């Protein structure tokens, strides 16, 4: 694949310090979608039982700056980078896809990932690494939890 077809991809997991309600998750999604669209960043956000899995993809400096900002956010802890490097843009159809077990199914960009997986919402040929890691998260791997909540 030519280098111009690649973007910087950063995949991380983190733990919420406090439980997120469905309205709080919806607000997080709306803000993230607007911000990421403005920055030219695409990706996937998955939330399950207080643990987040996120794929960010775009310009390297922008993605790294965004992740630094996210890492300082007091609403979560234990951010662990799983992958960082060049990859084809896999989530170009949305500025931020969102999947969760909570009842936010009427929101644009929602995918019922825990029941159906990604179901064609990504380019399967380009999302090999991110897709396999998201599926592993769905099965319980990589989850982060903050003790003493």
Buried (B, 14 or more C-beta within 10 A) or exposed (E): EEEEEBBBBBBBBBBBBEEBEEEBBBEBBBEBBEBBEEBEBBBBBBBBEBBBBBBBBBBBEBBBEBBEEBEEEEEBBBBEEBEBEEBBBBBEEBBBBBBBBBEBEEBEBBBEBEEEBBEEBBBEEBBEBBBEBBEBBBEEEBBBEBEEE
